[in-house]
């Protein structure tokens, strides 16, 4: 397999040589560095690389070039290598061009000239971009393989599980006509009577129709706690839980984080988070989650992939019961379980979930939707971010919005990006009222509240973002919750100036403390929280100070 290419484009020979020199100095072991002296020459180079099947990891272009400027060139390069990372090289006076590149092209980074020394002005940014590119890059493969049908809910579940846990895998569609030797070899196994989906592990072992839990230990995920007792137990690995883990462990607490599916939570499924402070060109939810996990582990946080089934008090200690029948105890608990997508209750939908109907961003489905029409239900930021991501691959993205305007629920920057993306169409006052299909989605019924008409549209992919609700039934009878299941904490627990029923301490519950002393709620699962990544991170970090106060009193 050829090395991935780093392509730099600049009409100034001196600058072009300098960029090429610095790129070779840093990246020549893992990448092939190429250069082009104009946008036209750069496109010709990319066309040749695409024809030869050579991967391109990064395109770095100067902005001020004759005939075709950097923004125009990067935009023209999108169809050739949509997954490549793009960076614009600008002078200090070209910040307006950089903003245009971010809004129109989705450029991943802009860099200022001069960049000397490259250790400060060039390499940190490119290291980050290339690390993010490698998350989705699939080179010649010697890892986990999955053979199955694109329309199999179980296969979709496995792909999402591996992708969200950053486990590299190769997907082989059994219905594909590709001349792939691995596809032919595994098809022969299925023909012998093995159940789909079939997972092949790096050592050659094969697992017919496994569950994500079956896969966990095989792919290196920890499923059991190493100790029986910790200072701090955290349930949920979204931004709030990961922030609590980082701050707790960095301040000396023996910390265990238990996550049912994969670190990152709903934020980890976001194709792009553009309003999180410090990332001027945005960051993918997957990348943010991965960096947070690495940071947590560096401080000694233990992360276990398990579902928590119950929480109870054992004298001064707090105990979590896990799905495998084991339990783990600690001095304090932080609940950061986030929320789950609210189900769309329409006829025929439930049997097609995972077979053309998906909740959330469908991180593994974007490439599969190439040259297809994609329908997205929802009008908030998560739906808008998904629309922008799918627009890079799909023929057309149709955003079905129940309300009369996007402005009431979506950030203005996303609205502007959607308006500037030609293959995104927004249908206001529109709701999905039915779906059709047997083994896969074939069509959807869309109702317009203004005209009163319902039309049936052919559809193969429907992604749903209609709000979320907490999955806290396992806490029933243990903690006080509101009517929707959100956990009550702090002042919300005080009824008529009285402490919650059964409260054993001679003090009021702390700000993030629940009705069980020593148990705190942070992030989206807490009633009254602001549903933003930044606020979740803030609550998770602040909660550690309350944990310390609690531990000092017991």
C-alpha positions in Angstrom: 0.0 0.0 0.0 1.5 3.4 -1.0 2.2 6.0 1.7 -0.6 8.6 2.1 0.2 11.9 0.4 0.7 15.3 1.9 0.2 17.8 -1.0 1.3 21.4 -0.7 0.3 24.1 -3.3 1.8 27.5 -3.7 2.8 29.7 -6.6 5.8 31.2 -4.8 8.7 28.9 -5.4 10.6 30.0 -2.3 7.6 29.4 0.0 6.7 26.1 -1.8 10.3 24.8 -1.2 10.2 25.9 2.4 6.8 24.2 3.1 8.0 21.0 1.4 11.3 21.0 3.4 9.5 21.3 6.7 6.9 18.7 5.8 9.6 16.2 4.8 11.6 16.9 7.9 8.6 15.9 10.1 6.5 13.4 8.2 8.6 11.6 5.6 8.7 8.4 7.5 4.9 7.9 7.3 3.8 10.1 4.4 4.9 11.0 0.8 5.2 14.8 0.4 4.3 16.3 -3.0 4.0 19.8 -4.2 2.3 21.8 -7.0 3.0 25.3 -8.2 -0.7 26.3 -8.9 -4.2 25.3 -8.2 -4.6 23.8 -11.7 -1.5 21.8 -11.2 -2.6 20.7 -7.8 -6.0 19.4 -9.2 -4.2 17.5 -11.9 -2.0 15.9 -9.3 -5.0 14.9 -7.2 -6.8 13.5 -10.2 -3.8 11.3 -11.0 -3.5 10.1 -7.3 -7.3 9.3 -7.3 -7.0 7.3 -10.5 -4.1 5.3 -9.0 -5.9 4.7 -5.7 -3.3 6.6 -3.7 -4.7 8.1 -0.4 -4.3 11.8 0.3 -4.2 12.7 4.0 -3.6 16.5 3.8 -3.9 19.3 1.3 -2.1 22.5 2.4 -2.7 25.4 0.0 -1.6 29.0 0.0 -4.5 31.5 -0.5 -3.1 34.2 -2.7 -2.5 32.5 -6.1 -3.3 33.8 -9.6 -6.1 32.2 -11.7 -7.4 30.0 -8.8 -7.0 31.2 -5.2 -6.6 28.8 -2.3 -10.2 28.7 -1.3 -11.3 27.9 -4.8 -8.7 25.2 -5.1 -9.6 23.5 -1.8 -13.3 23.6 -2.8 -12.5 22.1 -6.2 -10.5 19.3 -4.5 -13.4 18.1 -2.3 -15.0 15.7 -4.8 -11.6 14.0 -5.4 -10.6 13.4 -1.8 -13.5 14.4 0.5 -11.9 12.8 3.6 -8.6 14.6 3.2 -7.8 17.3 5.8 -7.5 20.8 4.3 -5.5 23.7 5.6 -5.2 27.2 4.2 -2.0 29.2 4.4 -2.7 32.9 4.8 -0.9 36.1 5.5 -2.1 38.1 8.6 -4.2 40.3 6.3 -6.1 37.4 4.9 -8.2 36.4 7.9 -11.3 37.2 5.9 -10.2 34.6 3.4 -9.7 32.1 6.2 -13.2 32.7 7.5 -14.6 32.3 4.0 -12.7 29.0 3.7 -14.1 27.7 6.9 -17.7 28.6 6.0 -17.7 27.7 2.3 -15.2 24.8 2.1 -15.2 23.4 5.6 -11.4 23.9 5.8 -10.0 22.2 8.8 -7.4 24.8 9.8 -5.8 28.0 8.6 -2.2 28.7 9.3 -0.4 32.1 9.2 2.8 33.0 7.4 5.5 33.0 8.5 5.3 29.8 10.5 8.9 29.7 11.8 9.8 27.9 13.9 7.7 25.0 12.5 7.8 23.3 15.9 5.5 26.1 17.1 3.7 27.4 14.1 3.2 24.4 11.8 3.7 21.0 13.3 1.2 21.1 16.3 -1.7 22.0 14.0 -0.7 19.4 11.3 -0.1 16.7 13.9 -3.7 17.2 15.1 -5.2 17.1 11.7 -3.3 14.0 10.7 -4.2 12.2 13.9 -7.9 13.0 13.2 -7.5 11.8 9.6 -6.0 8.5 10.7 -9.2 7.8 12.8 -11.2 7.2 9.6 -8.4 6.1 7.3 -8.6 2.5 6.3 -5.3 1.3 4.9 -4.5 -2.3 3.7 -5.9 -4.0 6.7 -4.9 -6.7 9.2 -7.4 -6.0 11.9 -11.1 -6.8 12.7 -13.3 -7.5 9.7 -17.1 -7.5 9.6 -19.0 -9.3 6.9 -22.7 -8.6 6.7 -25.5 -6.7 4.9 -25.6 -2.9 5.0 -29.3 -3.3 6.0 -28.6 -5.6 9.0 -29.4 -3.9 12.3 -26.9 -6.2 14.1 -24.2 -5.4 11.6 -24.9 -1.6 12.0 -24.7 -2.0 15.8 -21.3 -3.7 15.6 -19.9 -1.1 13.2 -21.1 1.8 15.4 -19.7 0.1 18.5 -16.2 -0.4 17.0 -16.2 3.1 15.4 -17.2 4.9 18.6 -14.5 3.0 20.6 -11.9 3.9 18.0 -11.2 0.2 17.1 -10.1 0.0 13.5 -12.2 -2.4 11.4 -12.9 -3.3 7.8 -16.5 -3.5 6.6 -17.2 -6.0 3.9 -20.7 -5.8 2.4 -21.9 -9.3 1.4 -24.0 -7.8 -1.4 -21.0 -5.9 -2.9 -19.8 -6.8 -6.4 -16.2 -5.7 -5.5 -13.4 -8.1 -6.5 -12.0 -8.4 -3.0 -10.2 -11.6 -1.9 -11.2 -11.2 1.7 -14.8 -10.7 0.7 -14.7 -13.9 -1.4 -13.0 -15.9 1.4 -15.5 -14.9 4.1 -18.4 -15.4 1.7 -17.3 -19.0 1.4 -17.5 -19.4 5.2 -21.1 -18.0 5.2 -22.0 -20.3 2.4 -21.0 -23.2 4.7 -23.8 -22.2 7.1 -22.2 -19.5 9.4 -24.6 -16.9 10.7 -24.2 -13.2 9.7 -22.8 -10.8 10.6 -19.5 -12.6 10.7 -16.6 -11.0 12.6 -13.0 -12.1 11.9 -10.5 -11.1 14.6 -6.8 -10.2 13.8 -5.6 -13.7 14.8 -8.1 -15.4 12.4 -10.7 -16.4 14.9 -14.3 -15.9 13.7 -17.3 -14.9 15.7 -20.8 -15.5 14.1 -23.3 -12.8 14.9 -21.7 -11.5 18.1 -23.1 -8.8 20.3 -21.0 -5.7 21.2 -20.5 -7.2 24.7 -19.1 -10.4 23.0 -16.6 -8.3 21.1 -15.5 -6.1 23.9 -12.7 -8.2 25.4 -11.6 -9.5 22.0 -10.8 -6.0 20.8 -9.0 -5.0 24.0 -11.7 -3.1 25.9 -11.7 -3.5 29.6 -14.9 -5.0 30.9 -14.1 -5.6 34.6 -12.8 -3.2 37.3 -9.3 -4.0 38.6 -10.2 -3.1 42.2 -13.2 -3.5 44.4 -13.1 0.0 45.9 -12.4 3.5 44.5 -12.5 7.0 45.8 -14.7 8.1 43.0 -17.0 6.2 40.7 -18.2 7.9 37.5 -21.2 6.5 35.4 -21.1 7.8 31.9 -18.3 8.7 29.5 -19.6 11.8 27.8 -18.0 15.2 28.1 -19.2 15.7 31.6 -18.1 12.3 32.8 -14.7 12.5 31.1 -14.1 16.0 32.6 -14.9 14.7 36.0 -12.6 11.8 35.5 -9.7 14.0 34.4 -10.1 16.5 37.3 -10.8 13.8 39.9 -7.8 11.7 38.9 -5.5 14.7 38.5 -6.3 15.7 42.1 -5.4 12.3 43.5 -8.7 10.4 43.6 -8.6 6.8 42.6 -11.2 7.0 39.8 -13.2 4.5 37.9 -15.3 5.5 34.9 -18.0 3.0 33.8 -19.4 3.6 30.2 -22.1 1.4 28.7 -21.2 1.9 25.0 -18.3 4.2 24.2 -16.6 7.3 25.6 -17.9 10.6 24.1 -21.6 10.3 24.6 -23.9 12.0 22.1 -21.2 14.6 21.6 -18.9 11.8 20.4 -21.3 11.1 17.5 -21.1 14.7 16.3 -19.4 15.1 12.9 -18.3 18.6 13.8 -18.5 20.8 17.0 -17.8 24.3 15.9 -18.7 26.4 18.9 -16.5 24.8 21.5 -14.0 27.4 22.8 -10.5 27.0 21.6 -11.1 25.2 18.3 -11.5 28.0 15.7 -12.2 25.5 12.8 -14.2 23.1 14.9 -13.4 19.6 16.1 -15.1 16.3 15.5 -16.9 14.7 18.5 -14.9 11.5 17.9 -11.6 13.4 18.1 -12.6 15.3 21.2 -13.6 12.1 22.9 -10.4 10.4 22.0 -8.3 13.2 23.3 -10.3 13.3 26.5 -9.9 9.5 27.0 -6.1 9.7 26.5 -5.9 12.6 28.9 -8.0 10.7 31.5 -5.9 7.5 31.2 -2.7 9.6 31.5 -3.9 10.6 35.0 -4.6 7.0 35.9 -8.4 6.8 35.3 -9.6 3.3 34.8 -12.3 2.9 32.1 -14.6 -0.1 32.0 -17.1 -0.9 29.3 -20.2 -2.1 31.1 -23.8 -1.2 31.8 -24.7 -0.2 35.3 -27.9 -1.7 36.4 -28.3 -0.4 40.0 -27.0 2.1 42.6 -27.3 1.5 46.3 -25.9 2.7 49.6 -23.9 0.4 51.9 -23.4 2.4 55.0 -21.0 5.3 54.2 -20.1 3.6 50.8 -21.8 3.7 47.4 -22.2 0.6 45.3 -22.7 0.2 41.6 -24.2 -3.1 40.3 -23.0 -4.0 36.8 -24.7 -6.0 34.0 -22.3 -8.9 34.3 -23.3 -9.5 37.9 -20.3 -7.9 39.5 -20.3 -4.8 41.7 -17.9 -2.0 42.6 -17.8 0.3 45.6 -16.6 3.8 46.3 -16.8 6.8 48.6 -18.6 9.0 46.0 -20.4 8.7 42.7 -20.9 11.1 39.8 -23.7 10.3 37.5 -23.0 11.6 34.0 -25.2 9.3 31.9 -26.4 11.9 29.5 -29.5 11.4 27.4 -30.8 9.1 24.7 -32.4 10.0 21.4 -36.2 10.3 21.7 -38.0 7.7 19.6 -40.1 8.8 16.6 -43.4 7.1 17.1 -44.7 6.5 13.6 -46.1 3.3 12.0 -43.6 0.8 10.6 -40.5 2.6 12.0 -39.4 0.3 14.8 -38.6 -2.8 12.7 -36.5 -0.8 10.3 -34.2 0.7 13.0 -30.6 0.0 11.8 -31.9 -1.0 8.4 -32.2 2.5 6.9 -33.6 4.2 9.9 -31.1 5.5 12.4 -31.0 7.6 15.5 -28.2 10.1 15.8 -25.4 10.9 13.4 -24.9 7.5 12.0 -21.1 7.9 12.0 -20.5 4.7 10.0 -23.2 5.5 7.4 -21.9 8.7 5.7 -19.7 6.9 3.2 -22.4 4.3 2.5 -24.8 7.1 1.4 -22.6 8.3 -1.4 -24.7 9.6 -4.3 -27.9 8.8 -2.5 -30.7 11.0 -1.1 -30.5 11.3 2.7 -33.4 12.5 4.9 -32.8 14.0 8.3 -35.5 14.7 10.8 -34.9 17.6 13.2 -34.1 21.3 13.3 -31.5 21.6 16.1 -27.7 21.8 16.0 -27.2 18.0 15.9 -29.4 17.7 12.8 -27.6 20.6 11.2 -24.1 19.2 11.9 -25.2 15.8 10.5 -26.6 17.5 7.3 -23.3 19.2 6.7 -21.5 15.9 7.1 -23.7 13.9 4.9 -23.7 16.6 2.2 -20.0 15.8 1.6 -21.1 12.3 0.3 -24.8 12.2 -0.6 -26.4 13.4 -3.8 -28.9 15.4 -1.8 -29.7 16.0 1.9 -33.2 16.9 2.8 -33.7 18.4 6.3 -37.3 17.8 7.5 -38.1 20.4 10.1 -41.4 20.4 12.0 -41.2 24.2 12.9 -41.6 27.2 10.7 -38.0 28.3 11.0 -34.5 27.0 11.8 -33.7 30.1 13.8 -35.7 29.0 16.8 -33.6 25.9 17.4 -30.3 26.1 15.4 -27.2 28.2 15.8 -26.9 31.0 13.2 -23.5 29.8 12.0 -25.0 26.4 11.1 -28.0 28.0 9.3 -25.6 30.1 7.2 -23.5 27.0 6.3 -26.6 25.1 5.3 -27.9 27.9 3.1 -24.5 28.0 1.3 -24.5 24.2 0.7 -26.2 23.6 -2.6 -27.1 19.9 -2.1 -28.9 20.6 1.2 -32.7 21.3 1.0 -34.6 22.5 4.0 -38.3 21.6 4.2 -40.1 23.5 7.0 -43.4 22.6 8.6 -42.7 19.0 7.6 -43.0 15.8 9.6 -42.4 12.1 8.9 -45.7 10.3 9.7 -44.9 6.9 8.3 -42.2 4.7 6.9 -42.4 1.7 4.5 -40.2 -1.3 3.9 -39.8 -4.9 4.9 -36.1 -5.8 5.2 -34.9 -2.2 4.6 -36.3 1.3 4.3 -38.0 1.9 0.9 -40.1 5.1 1.4 -41.3 7.7 3.9 -44.5 9.6 4.3 -44.0 13.3 4.8 -46.8 15.6 6.0 -46.8 19.3 5.5 -48.7 21.2 8.2 -49.4 24.2 6.0 -50.9 22.5 3.0 -52.3 19.5 4.9 -50.9 17.2 2.2 -48.9 14.0 2.8 -46.6 12.7 0.1 -44.7 9.4 -0.1 -41.1 9.7 -1.1 -38.6 7.0 -2.0 -35.9 6.8 0.7 -33.1 4.5 1.8 -31.7 6.5 4.7 -33.6 8.3 7.4 -31.7 9.9 10.3 -33.6 11.1 13.3 -32.7 14.0 15.7 -35.9 14.9 17.6 -34.6 15.6 21.0 -33.5 13.4 23.8 -34.6 12.0 27.1 -32.7 10.5 30.1 -32.4 6.8 30.5 -32.7 6.7 34.3 -35.2 4.0 35.0 -32.5 2.0 36.7 -32.4 4.7 39.4 -36.1 4.5 40.2 -36.6 4.2 44.0 -33.0 5.3 44.6 -32.9 9.0 43.6 -35.5 11.7 43.2 -36.2 12.5 39.5 -38.7 14.7 37.8 -41.6 13.5 35.6 -39.4 13.1 32.6 -36.7 11.2 34.4 -34.1 13.9 34.8 -32.2 13.7 38.1 -33.0 16.4 40.7 -30.1 17.9 42.5 -29.2 20.8 44.9 -32.0 23.4 45.3 -34.4 21.4 43.2 -34.5 18.8 46.0 -35.8 21.3 48.5 -39.6 21.2 48.7 -41.1 24.0 50.7 -37.8 24.6 52.4 -37.6 21.0 53.5 -34.8 18.6 52.7 -35.7 15.5 50.6 -37.4 12.6 52.3 -34.9 10.3 54.0 -32.0 12.8 53.8 -29.7 11.7 56.7 -27.3 14.6 57.0 -27.6 17.9 59.0 -27.0 20.0 56.0 -28.8 20.8 52.7 -27.9 18.9 49.5 -24.9 20.5 47.7 -25.3 22.3 44.4 -24.9 19.1 42.2 -25.7 16.6 44.9 -28.7 14.2 44.5 -31.1 12.9 47.1 -28.5 10.3 48.1 -25.5 12.0 49.8 -22.2 11.5 48.0 -23.9 11.0 44.7 -23.7 13.9 42.3 -25.4 14.5 38.9 -23.7 16.4 36.0 -24.4 17.1 32.4 -27.5 16.5 30.4 -29.0 13.9 32.8 -29.4 16.6 35.5 -32.6 18.7 35.5 -31.9 22.3 34.6 -28.6 21.6 32.9 -27.7 23.6 29.7 -27.4 21.1 26.9 -24.0 22.1 25.6 -20.6 20.3 25.5 -18.9 23.2 27.3 -21.5 23.3 30.1 -21.2 19.5 30.6 -17.4 19.8 30.8 -17.8 22.7 33.3 -20.2 20.7 35.5 -18.0 17.6 35.4 -15.0 19.6 36.5 -16.8 21.7 39.2 -18.3 18.5 40.7 -14.9 17.4 41.8 -14.7 20.3 44.3 -18.1 19.1 45.8 -16.7 15.5 46.0 -13.7 16.8 48.0 -16.0 18.7 50.3 -18.2 15.6 50.8 -15.1 13.3 51.4 -13.8 15.8 54.0 -17.0 15.4 56.1 -17.3 11.6 56.0 
